[in-house]
Amino acid sequence: MTKEELAARLKSACAAVADAEEELTEIDSRFGDADHGLTMAKIAGAIAGAADRAEGGVQAMLDDAACAVMTLNGGSAVPLWNTWLDGMQEAAPEGGEIDVPGLQTVFAKGLEELGDMSGAQVGDKTMMDALIPASEAIAAYKGTDESGLFTAAAQAAMEGAQATRQFVSKFGRAKSYGEKTIGTPDAGAMSMAYFFQGLARS
């Protein structure tokens, strides 16, 4: 996969998140600050812009994306997404191509860095409910085709996000609502799932 092909997938991922802004806002309005949709639209715009303008190789593009997100004013999603992207760029190749093993290394590093910062696990009703299954699907992927890798990740991410409906929120403002949060998916998990859905569209 070339840097340009990865950039196109990143822009597709950002478009999928931006398209879900209203839905994400509605979900977040139930137990949060009702700002997740707007914050994610900003994050998506920053990543897409970086993918469009980045010079250099894959690492430079992901570094530009992380830096673009870091400069945003927004909710708790901003430092989380910055950490994830920054972790990915640390493991990315400097050149203009990346293969399946390279992608597996990149996403594993991103998860490691964000996991250290977040501390959340599957079942805590956060973005990690989508990211951890997606990252595990990427790590377990045995094929050589990048499209298959992203398809597997997207399916795992959406299944993980939908599963948050049955969980009690354990982080953020929603934590104070306890069992009332059961039945509503986590907005952060849904935005991450939409991001992977977009990555899977070639």
One Martini backbone bead per residue (centre of mass of N, CA, C, O) as a GRO file, in nm:
protein
  202
    1MET     BB    1   0.095   0.037   0.024
    2THR     BB    2   0.054   0.356  -0.025
    3LYS     BB    3   0.037   0.662   0.098
    4GLU     BB    4  -0.200   0.749  -0.086
    5GLU     BB    5  -0.386   0.513  -0.008
    6LEU     BB    6  -0.393   0.577   0.294
    7ALA     BB    7  -0.499   0.864   0.266
    8ALA     BB    8  -0.770   0.783   0.141
    9ARG     BB    9  -0.864   0.619   0.387
   10LEU     BB   10  -0.851   0.846   0.594
   11LYS     BB   11  -1.057   1.030   0.449
   12SER     BB   12  -1.286   0.823   0.466
   13ALA     BB   13  -1.292   0.805   0.773
   14CYS     BB   14  -1.355   1.106   0.823
   15ALA     BB   15  -1.621   1.113   0.665
   16ALA     BB   16  -1.771   0.908   0.845
   17VAL     BB   17  -1.758   1.081   1.099
   18ALA     BB   18  -1.886   1.343   0.993
   19ASP     BB   19  -2.161   1.207   0.911
   20ALA     BB   20  -2.206   1.131   1.241
   21GLU     BB   21  -2.242   1.388   1.414
   22GLU     BB   22  -2.541   1.387   1.497
   23GLU     BB   23  -2.542   1.111   1.634
   24LEU     BB   24  -2.315   1.169   1.843
   25THR     BB   25  -2.461   1.402   1.980
   26GLU     BB   26  -2.712   1.247   2.072
   27ILE     BB   27  -2.570   1.043   2.250
   28ASP     BB   28  -2.411   1.256   2.432
   29SER     BB   29  -2.675   1.404   2.545
   30ARG     BB   30  -2.765   1.190   2.759
   31PHE     BB   31  -2.454   1.173   2.942
   32GLY     BB   32  -2.320   1.439   2.841
   33ASP     BB   33  -2.209   1.739   2.653
   34ALA     BB   34  -2.284   1.735   2.339
   35ASP     BB   35  -1.965   1.739   2.186
   36HIS     BB   36  -1.865   1.491   2.018
   37GLY     BB   37  -1.942   1.555   1.730
   38LEU     BB   38  -1.779   1.817   1.702
   39THR     BB   39  -1.505   1.707   1.786
   40MET     BB   40  -1.489   1.485   1.562
   41ALA     BB   41  -1.507   1.679   1.325
   42LYS     BB   42  -1.239   1.818   1.389
   43ILE     BB   43  -1.059   1.569   1.383
   44ALA     BB   44  -1.127   1.482   1.096
   45GLY     BB   45  -1.030   1.743   0.960
   46ALA     BB   46  -0.735   1.725   1.055
   47ILE     BB   47  -0.663   1.453   0.930
   48ALA     BB   48  -0.744   1.511   0.637
   49GLY     BB   49  -0.557   1.754   0.598
   50ALA     BB   50  -0.293   1.600   0.651
   51ALA     BB   51  -0.329   1.388   0.424
   52ASP     BB   52  -0.331   1.605   0.194
   53ARG     BB   53  -0.043   1.769   0.278
   54ALA     BB   54   0.160   1.560   0.311
   55GLU     BB   55   0.493   1.508   0.339
   56GLY     BB   56   0.643   1.233   0.256
   57GLY     BB   57   0.574   0.974   0.445
   58VAL     BB   58   0.397   0.788   0.660
   59GLN     BB   59   0.507   0.910   0.919
   60ALA     BB   60   0.461   1.208   0.847
   61MET     BB   61   0.154   1.188   0.820
   62LEU     BB   62   0.090   1.089   1.111
   63ASP     BB   63   0.231   1.324   1.251
   64ASP     BB   64   0.056   1.547   1.131
   65ALA     BB   65  -0.209   1.441   1.248
   66ALA     BB   66  -0.133   1.457   1.547
   67CYS     BB   67  -0.068   1.762   1.548
   68ALA     BB   68  -0.345   1.863   1.448
   69VAL     BB   69  -0.502   1.754   1.695
   70MET     BB   70  -0.340   1.891   1.930
   71THR     BB   71  -0.446   2.198   1.849
   72LEU     BB   72  -0.715   2.144   1.958
   73ASN     BB   73  -1.031   2.236   2.072
   74GLY     BB   74  -1.173   2.016   2.325
   75GLY     BB   75  -1.233   1.732   2.436
   76SER     BB   76  -1.119   1.422   2.541
   77ALA     BB   77  -1.060   1.319   2.246
   78VAL     BB   78  -0.805   1.471   2.166
   79PRO     BB   79  -0.578   1.329   2.341
   80LEU     BB   80  -0.651   1.044   2.251
   81TRP     BB   81  -0.603   1.075   1.942
   82ASN     BB   82  -0.318   1.179   1.961
   83THR     BB   83  -0.195   0.932   2.100
   84TRP     BB   84  -0.266   0.726   1.883
   85LEU     BB   85  -0.123   0.862   1.643
   86ASP     BB   86   0.156   0.887   1.775
   87GLY     BB   87   0.201   0.587   1.808
   88MET     BB   88   0.186   0.513   1.508
   89GLN     BB   89   0.423   0.692   1.403
   90GLU     BB   90   0.652   0.549   1.561
   91ALA     BB   91   0.601   0.269   1.370
   92ALA     BB   92   0.641   0.400   1.108
   93PRO     BB   93   0.742   0.439   0.801
   94GLU     BB   94   0.934   0.663   0.611
   95GLY     BB   95   0.823   0.574   0.368
   96GLY     BB   96   0.577   0.520   0.086
   97GLU     BB   97   0.528   0.231   0.230
   98ILE     BB   98   0.283  -0.033   0.336
   99ASP     BB   99   0.221  -0.327   0.495
  100VAL     BB  100   0.074  -0.551   0.686
  101PRO     BB  101   0.296  -0.569   0.906
  102GLY     BB  102   0.311  -0.262   0.934
  103LEU     BB  103   0.020  -0.215   1.026
  104GLN     BB  104   0.036  -0.395   1.276
  105THR     BB  105   0.253  -0.228   1.418
  106VAL     BB  106   0.107   0.046   1.424
  107PHE     BB  107  -0.156  -0.043   1.579
  108ALA     BB  108  -0.014  -0.161   1.826
  109LYS     BB  109   0.120   0.105   1.918
  110GLY     BB  110  -0.132   0.275   1.946
  111LEU     BB  111  -0.265   0.097   2.164
  112GLU     BB  112  -0.043   0.109   2.374
  113GLU     BB  113  -0.045   0.417   2.422
  114LEU     BB  114  -0.349   0.449   2.488
  115GLY     BB  115  -0.367   0.239   2.713
  116ASP     BB  116  -0.172   0.387   2.907
  117MET     BB  117  -0.355   0.644   2.928
  118SER     BB  118  -0.649   0.533   2.982
  119GLY     BB  119  -0.712   0.224   3.117
  120ALA     BB  120  -0.914   0.100   2.937
  121GLN     BB  121  -1.156  -0.152   2.879
  122VAL     BB  122  -1.343  -0.392   2.798
  123GLY     BB  123  -1.660  -0.269   2.939
  124ASP     BB  124  -1.621   0.059   3.003
  125LYS     BB  125  -1.741   0.247   2.788
  126THR     BB  126  -1.543   0.314   2.531
  127MET     BB  127  -1.333   0.343   2.264
  128MET     BB  128  -1.196   0.064   2.342
  129ASP     BB  129  -1.436  -0.121   2.249
  130ALA     BB  130  -1.333  -0.077   1.945
  131LEU     BB  131  -1.015  -0.075   1.934
  132ILE     BB  132  -0.934  -0.347   2.050
  133PRO     BB  133  -1.077  -0.538   1.845
  134ALA     BB  134  -0.947  -0.412   1.594
  135SER     BB  135  -0.651  -0.466   1.677
  136GLU     BB  136  -0.684  -0.773   1.705
  137ALA     BB  137  -0.767  -0.823   1.410
  138ILE     BB  138  -0.507  -0.718   1.289
  139ALA     BB  139  -0.308  -0.911   1.438
  140ALA     BB  140  -0.468  -1.182   1.323
  141TYR     BB  141  -0.404  -1.133   1.041
  142LYS     BB  142  -0.309  -1.353   0.748
  143GLY     BB  143  -0.295  -1.179   0.518
  144THR     BB  144  -0.192  -0.952   0.225
  145ASP     BB  145  -0.451  -0.774   0.231
  146GLU     BB  146  -0.554  -0.466   0.327
  147SER     BB  147  -0.861  -0.487   0.292
  148GLY     BB  148  -0.904  -0.728   0.483
  149LEU     BB  149  -0.798  -0.592   0.735
  150PHE     BB  150  -1.006  -0.352   0.746
  151THR     BB  151  -1.261  -0.526   0.748
  152ALA     BB  152  -1.203  -0.675   1.012
  153ALA     BB  153  -1.179  -0.420   1.188
  154ALA     BB  154  -1.460  -0.297   1.134
  155GLN     BB  155  -1.627  -0.529   1.248
  156ALA     BB  156  -1.505  -0.530   1.535
  157ALA     BB  157  -1.569  -0.235   1.607
  158MET     BB  158  -1.880  -0.246   1.576
  159GLU     BB  159  -1.932  -0.473   1.773
  160GLY     BB  160  -1.807  -0.326   2.015
  161ALA     BB  161  -1.990  -0.076   2.011
  162GLN     BB  162  -2.266  -0.223   2.036
  163ALA     BB  163  -2.195  -0.363   2.314
  164THR     BB  164  -2.217  -0.098   2.496
  165ARG     BB  165  -2.523  -0.112   2.560
  166GLN     BB  166  -2.467  -0.331   2.812
  167PHE     BB  167  -2.311  -0.110   2.960
  168VAL     BB  168  -2.147   0.060   3.215
  169SER     BB  169  -2.030   0.352   3.287
  170LYS     BB  170  -1.666   0.435   3.392
  171PHE     BB  171  -1.645   0.718   3.242
  172GLY     BB  172  -1.695   1.020   3.300
  173ARG     BB  173  -1.999   1.165   3.319
  174ALA     BB  174  -2.162   0.893   3.274
  175LYS     BB  175  -2.087   0.750   3.542
  176SER     BB  176  -2.318   0.895   3.722
  177TYR     BB  177  -2.560   0.714   3.578
  178GLY     BB  178  -2.498   0.428   3.548
  179GLU     BB  179  -2.756   0.213   3.458
  180LYS     BB  180  -2.880   0.426   3.256
  181THR     BB  181  -2.665   0.355   3.018
  182ILE     BB  182  -2.822   0.130   2.946
  183GLY     BB  183  -2.886   0.108   2.582
  184THR     BB  184  -2.642   0.295   2.521
  185PRO     BB  185  -2.405   0.388   2.333
  186ASP     BB  186  -2.086   0.480   2.283
  187ALA     BB  187  -1.959   0.750   2.130
  188GLY     BB  188  -1.656   0.675   2.109
  189ALA     BB  189  -1.700   0.395   1.984
  190MET     BB  190  -1.859   0.490   1.735
  191SER     BB  191  -1.643   0.675   1.610
  192MET     BB  192  -1.434   0.451   1.577
  193ALA     BB  193  -1.607   0.266   1.399
  194TYR     BB  194  -1.643   0.470   1.166
  195PHE     BB  195  -1.347   0.495   1.100
  196PHE     BB  196  -1.313   0.194   1.015
  197GLN     BB  197  -1.526   0.194   0.798
  198GLY     BB  198  -1.370   0.397   0.619
  199LEU     BB  199  -1.105   0.236   0.588
  200ALA     BB  200  -1.257  -0.007   0.428
  201ARG     BB  201  -1.286   0.202   0.202
  202SER     BB  202  -1.140   0.213  -0.122
   0.00000   0.00000   0.00000
